[in-house]
């Protein structure tokens, strides 16, 4: 790989895309037979989301798909990563499927293909049908079995047009934030439930992966998207701090990588959490099911963490970047402290450190040298301002994307097999518990009018996709 005066150059077959998620952009929450999800319920509960915001309307993508696909085509996307809303397709999570829901995604896929854009489909991006939560949610084994049935139906429905299938997006968040700290839907706070959810999400991946492989055979591309953590010891010379980083790595990373790629749960994870659970929810044969291997691993990366063992008598800091709660997202890690990071920061309060991207990708390629990687989310929220002329000069976002793509290139120079990059996000959206107060999009959504406004980052990204070379950051305002 070479660089040019205007920035790093990527291979001509590098896949360029943008990503979204169903509940964050679709809206139409009670239309055409869609059932309620855990996020509908969570957002309707006072105090759970900023200003009580919900995804009921979001970016209204459900009614504006033609406009949005035209936008993607104008951007020059090779691929579009989106998720299917389980409650839109199967309203109760079991039993009958909703023809109108299936038809919506069928039309979306057809229109993408007609525009020359490959659909990259995520089966599950956090919007669990509420009836399944009422029956126990992800801590219950039956939820994974219901997912397997749902996965087989959707793969069979779209197999003639979709080849790249991602089973789950960020099961770390679904388990630890949904059932541990409670800052995400469904808002439960149990360390034991969080660990059971980890396993049943891994099992769901295995069942979904089996459906992909059995229906599509060699034509399939099976993926799983993980938000892998780069947790560095505060003092690398301290055995205690290194052990704190090891413990977080087990919970955040190896709890998902090992069952899927190696067929086991790490011994240190089981030991660290033995006082909470005996892991008896892992039944005979489960790890054969989870051990699917992958055709490509999706990597979501935004920031890094800095950890240490809490010194005796010191009040613990929890700057892990995952919201505030009296409960923990880190089962069994009571003595691990997440320290404040040096800036600069995004509007999420996350530190900006592209070296973490290189470190993560090189580490993965060292551990799994034959596993292709794909950046399935990377981007940043900033306080965007619309000028009187209707422009959004988001130079901070352009710089963030530029620096992280350069870090991806450094990892590729070091031997990492990275096949593509999906910016998060195509458009501003419902940012979970932060409601509409955080904007990640390269396209601005005016939430009063639902008008789409290209930010400078969108024009810059279009130029990158046209040339496969990083344009100068300062060129972004002139590329419109």
N, C-alpha and C positions, 0 to 999 in steps of 0.2 A: 504494500500500500504506500502511496506517495501523498505528499501534501502539496498544495499550491499556494501562491501568495494570498489568495482569498480564503484559504481554509483547507482543511483535510478533505481528501477525495476518498469516496467509498466505491466498492466494486459495482459494476453496472447491473449486476443481478441482486444487489442488496434490496430487500423489501421495505418499502416506505409506507407507513400507514398512520391512521389515527384511531383512537379508541373511545368508546362510550359504554354506558351501562343502562339497562332498561329502565329501572326505577328512577334514575337520575335525569333522564331526558324525555321519556315517552309521554308522561301525563296520561289522560284518558283513563284514570284509575278505576272508574266505575262504568266503563263503556264496553259494549259488545261482549258481555259475559265474563269479563275479568273478575276474579275473586280477590278478596283482600289478602295482602301480604303482611308479614311481621313488621315491615317498615310503615305501612299504612297505620297499623295499630300503634306502633311506637311513636310516630309523628303526631298522632291524635291525642297522645297522653301529655298533659300539661307539664312543661319543664324539660321535656326530653330533647327537643330541638330548639335552636335559637329562634325566638319570636314565633314559635309554634309552626314554623314552615313545614311543608310536606311536599311530596312529589305528585300531588294530585293533578297539577298542570305541567309543572317543570318547564321544559323547552317546547312542549307540545309537538314533539317529533312524530307522535302517532298520526297527527293530521297533516304533517308537513314533510313527509318523507321525500316527496318529489323535489321539493326545494332543497332539502338537505343533501340529497344525492347529487343534484346539480352542483351544489357547493363543493362536494367532495371531488367531483370530476374536474371542476375548475382548479382545485388545489393540485390535481395530478396524482391523487393517491393510487398506489398499487393495490392496497387492501384496506378494508374497514373492519375493525374488531368491535363487535357488539354482542350483547347478551340477550338471550331469550328470557322473557318473564314467565317463570313457571306458573304463577297464578293466572296469567292471561291464556296459557295453553291448556292447563289442567287446574281449574279454579280451586278445587279442594285438595290437590296434591295426590289424589288417588281417584280411581273410578274414571268417569267420563272425561274425554278431552273436548275442548271447545273449538268447533270448526272455525269460528271467526278469528280466534287467536292464531290457530295454525295458518289460516289464510293470510293474516297480516304479515307474518314473517316470510311466507312463501312469496308474496308480492315484493317484499323488501329485497329478498335474495335475487329474484328475477331482475328487478330494476338495477341492482348493483352490477350484476353480470352484464346487463345490456350497456351499462356505462363503462364497462371495462375494468371494474373494481372487484377484486376477489373478496368474498365474504369469509371472515374468520369468526366462527361462532363459539361463544361461551355459553355453556348450558346453564350455569348458575352463578349469578353475581348478587347474592345476599337476599333476594326477595322471596323467602320461603313462604309458601301458602300458609295462612294463619291456621287453618284446621290442623295442619301437621304440627305446628307449634303447640296447639291446644292438646294434642295427643302426646307431647313430650319433646318435640323439637329435635335438634341434632344430638342431644345427649341420649336419645332413644334410638335403638338399633333399627326400628321399623322405618324411620325417616330415610336411612340409607337404602333400604330395600325399595321404598316408594320412588326414590330418585332413580334407581336402576330401571324401573318400569317406565318412568317418564323419559329417561335417556334413550331407551330403545325405540320408543315411539318417535321421538324427534329425529333420531338418526335415520330411521327407516323413511320418515317423511321427506327429509331434505337430502338424502344421500346422493341423489343423482346430480346435485348442484353444489354441495358443500363437501370439501375434502379435509379442511383443517378444523378440528374439533378440540376445544378446550373444555375440560369437564368442570373445573371450579376456578373461580377467581379468589385468590387470597383466603384460603381456609383458615389461616392464622387469625384474620379479623373475625370471621364468622364464629370461630370457637372462643377465642380469648376475649374479644371485645364484646361479643354478644352474650356470652354465658359466664365470663369471668369478671371483668370490670363493669359490665353492664352499660357502657357508654354507646354501644350500638344495639340495634334491635336483635333479640327481643328484650334486652335490658335486664337479664338475670345475672345474679352475682354468686356464683358457686365455683370454687376452684375444681372440685370433683366433676361437676357438670362440664366445665370447660375442657377437661382432659378427655372425658367420654365423647364430647363433640369432636375433638381432634381425631379420635379413632374412627368415628362414624362418618366423618367427612372423607377421611382416607379410604374407607370402605366404599363410600359413594363414588369416589373417583375410580376405584377399581371396577365397580359394576358399570359405570358409564364407559370406561375404557374398553371393557369387554364388549359392550354393545357396538362401539365404533369398530373394533377389530373384526367382530363376527359379521357385521353387516357390510362393511366396506372392504375388508381384507387388505391386500397390499396397496390398495388405492388410498388408504386412510393415512392421515397425519394426526396422531394423538398428542395432545398437549395438556399441560397443567400449569397454571399461572400462580406463582408464589411471590409474596413480598418478603424476600429474604433480607435479614437484618445484618448490618455490618456493625457489630458491637465490639468496640475496642477497649482493652483494659486501660484504666486511667493511668496506671503506672505499669508499663510493660515488664519492669524488673520485679514486680511484686507477684509472688506465687498466688496470693489471695485474690488479687485483681485479675490475674489470668484465669483463675478458676471461676470467678464471677462471669467473665466473658464466655468461658466454656459452658456454663450453666444456661446462659441466655441463648447461646448458639444451639444447644440441645432443644430448648423449648421452641425457639423461633424458626429454626432451619431444619435440623436433623429429624425433628418429630414428623416432618412431612417428606423430606428427601429420602430418608432411609427406608420407610415402608414401601414407597413407590419404586425406588431405584435399586434397593438392596434386599428388600423382603424381611426387614426386622425393625424393631424399635431399639434405639441405642440404650445400652445398659446403664449409662450414667443418667439418662432421663428417667428410667424406671427407678433407679436408686434415689434420685433427687426428690421424686414425688411419692415414694413408698409410704410415707406417713399420711398421705392423702387418699391413695387408692392402690389396690393390688392389680389393677389393670385387667380384672377378670372379665371386662366387657370385650376383650380381644378373644374371640372364640377360635377353635380349631379350624384351620382353612382360611381364616381372614387374611393372613399375611400373604397367602398365595394369590388371593384376589387383589390385594392392594399392589402387589409387585407386578405392575404392568410394564415397567420400562416406559420410555417416552420417545417419540420421534423428534420432539423439540420441547425444551423447557422454557416456559414464559417467565421472564424476570421483571418484576416491578421494583423500581428503585427511585427514592426521593431524597433520603438523607441518611446520616449515620448516627450511632449512639456511642456514649462513653460511660463505662460502668466500673464499679469497684465494690468490694465488700464494705458494708457500712461499719465504720469504726465504732467501738462501744461508746455509748453516751452521746452519739451524734444523731440529730434528727435526720431521717432519711429523705433525700430528694428523689422525686419521681419525674424527671424530665425525659420521659421516653417518647414524647411526641404523639401519644395516643389518647389524649383527653384526660380529664380529671375525674377521679372517683375515689370513694373511700375503700372500694374493693380493688382487687389486683387483677391485672391481665397476665400475671406471671406466676402461675401456680408453683408453690414450693420455693420460690425465690425471695423469701421475705428479707434476707440479708443482702440482697443485691440492690445497689443504688445506681440510678441513672442520673448522671451529672449534667448540669447545663453545658451546652456546647458553645464554642466561640462562633460569632457571626461570620458573614452576614446571614440573614434569615429571610424566609418567605413569609407571606401573610399567615401561613399556618403556624408560624413560630418554629419551623424546621430549619436546621442549619443547611447551608449550601456547601457541599464538599464533594466535588466530582471525583476526587481520588478514591472515594468509597465505591464508585461504580467500577473503576478499573480493578480495584482489589477484589470485589465480589466476583466479577466475571473471570478473572484469572484464577481465583481460588476454585471456582466451579469447574473450570476446564482442566485444572490439575487433578481434582478428585474424580471427575467424570470426563476423561479426555475424548470419548467418542460421542458425547451428547451435544447436539446442536443447541444453541441458545438464541432466544429472541427477546428483545426488550419490548415487553407488551404494555408497559406504562412508564412514562417519565415526563415530568412537567412540573409546573409551579403555579401557585396562586399568588397574585400581587394585587395591590389596590389600583385597579385600572381606572383611568379617567378618560371620559369622552370629551374631545376638544369641541369648540364651537363649530368647527368644520366637519364634525362627525368622525374624526379619526381617534384611534386608540394607540398611542405611542408607548408600547409596552417593552421598552428596551431591556428591562430587568429580565423579563421572560425570555427574550431572544438570547440574551447572554447566558442564562441558565441552560437553555437547550443546546446552544453552541458548545458550552464547556462540557456538558455531559456527553454529547456526541463525540467530542474530541477524546473524552475519556474512554468511550466505547472503542474508538479507533486505536487508542493505546493498548487496550486489552487485545484487540485483534492483532496488532503488531507483535504482541507477546504470545500469540498462538491460540487465543480463544476463538472458537468457531461461532461467531455471532452472525445470524442470517438476516436480521432486520430490526426495525425500530418503529414503534407506534407511539406517537405523542399523546400524552394525556393533558388535555382532552380536546376533541374536535371542537366542542362548544362549551360555554359556561353551563352549569347544571346544578341540580340539587346536591349539595355537598354534605349529605348525610346529617349528622347532628349539628353541623354548622349552617344548615339551611342554605339560603341563597347569599350568605355573607362571605363566601370564599369563591373566587373565580379562577378556574384552571384553564378555561378554553383559549384556543387561538382565535376563535370566533366569539364575539360578545353577543349575549342574549339580553335584549332590553326586556325585562320581566313585566313591564307595563304593556308593551306593544307586541312582544315576541319577535321583534325585528332582529335579523342576523346582521352583525356588523363585523367585517374583517378587521382584526387587529394587525398591527405591524408584523407580529409574529406569524400570522397566516401568510402574508405576502412573502416574508422571509423563508418560510417553510416551503412555499411553492417554488421559489427559486432553487432551494436545495434539492427538491425532488426533480427539478428540470435538469440540473447539472451534475448531481451526485457529489457535489463539492460544497463544503460549508461556506456560505457567503459571509463577508465581514459583518460583524454585529452592527456596526454603524451604518451599514447600507440599508437596513430594514425600512426606515421611513421613506426611502426613495424608490422602493420596489413596487409600490402600488400601481 
